[in-house]
Amino acid sequence: MAAFLLGAVLLIVHPQIVPSRPAINSKAETSQSVQRELLKKTSQKNDFKENMHSNGSCRQLPQTIIIGVRKGGTRALLEMLSLHPDIAAAESEVHFFDWEDHYRNGLQWYINQMPFSYPHQITVEKTPAYFTSPKVPERVYNMNQSMRLLLILRDPSERVLSDYTQVFYNHMQKHKPYPSIEQFLIKDGELNVDYKAINRSLYYIHMQNWLKYFPLDHIHIVDGDKLIKDPFPEIEKVERFLKLSPQINASNFYFNKTKGFYCLRDSGRERCLHESKGRAHPQIDTQLLEKLHEYFHKPNKKFFDLVGRTFDWH
């Protein structure tokens, strides 16, 4: 009965799923167990009626997730991807797979966070914390083994500085003091490798976890540094990965000299990312910055070997 119920639910809310790799018995059993628990939260008839719209659109599980990385450019990527008419994007970060109180709510709660979309559209959500959360890859796999994943990365050292900058401004807005970046980066005269922002930039560690569940051809890596400098070629690659018709073009992007980054132009309307994006990083001692670069040299090489691709990072 549980297996029949699971099949019926997924048939309604999501296209039939074809496993991306041979099923492993232990994983399959885990998947069924997890989804049975999630589906217990679902009130089938009433909830699905609420997810249908009279115009033929409905809420459905995402077919694509932007999994990270934090301060890598996930918001810019989502906004640019939303220029495509066949994309329906969730507005807020959902945090379904990494926040336990959200995950316990079940799949129907997750579906309720999605936008209404038409059958020809791809539903996308983005939560940057997914990439570095150990439990998330298996949970996503349990929901959909064929999920297409988008991962946007920047130079690890730059990402550390952006990470600090965001938290710093959040404290400033609340009129709360916050230590200088040197106080986080230096401990007992050495680089503080226990600083969480540094750990989030050890991409190869987190990537290894995702590759336990998803093949590399299901994970498209967007070069966040190139997306900032010249967004159109990177978005073209994303279109191809998602098998979208080429609808986004170079005229959809224009450089805003005042803000110092690219903004979007869509059907005559111009819009830029929130003012919190593109903030200047704190001034940092050159020698300390060089220590960061040196520290990330070996981890970066491990990541390049893992994904069979190199990036222009220090």
PEPEBEL-V270127 format. One record per run of one state. SS is the DSSP state (H for helix, E for strand, C for the rest). FROM is the first residue (numbers start at 1). TO is the last residue. If there is no record, write none. Layout:
BEGIN
ss = {SS,SS}
from = {FROM,FROM}
to = {TO,TO}
END
This chain:
BEGIN
ss = {C,H,C,H,C,H,C,E,C,E,C,E,C,H,C,E,C,H,C,H,C,E,C,E,C,H,C,H,C,E,C,H,C,H,E,C,E,C,H,C,H,C,H,E,H,C,H,C,H,E,C,E,C,E,C,H,C}
from = {1,2,14,25,40,44,51,52,53,58,60,64,69,74,82,87,90,100,104,107,113,116,118,122,127,128,131,136,144,148,154,156,174,181,186,188,190,192,196,201,203,212,216,219,224,230,231,242,250,253,257,261,267,269,272,286,308}
to = {1,13,24,39,43,50,51,52,57,59,63,68,73,81,86,89,99,103,106,112,115,117,121,126,127,130,135,143,147,153,155,173,180,185,187,189,191,195,200,202,211,215,218,223,229,230,241,249,252,256,260,266,268,271,285,307,314}
END
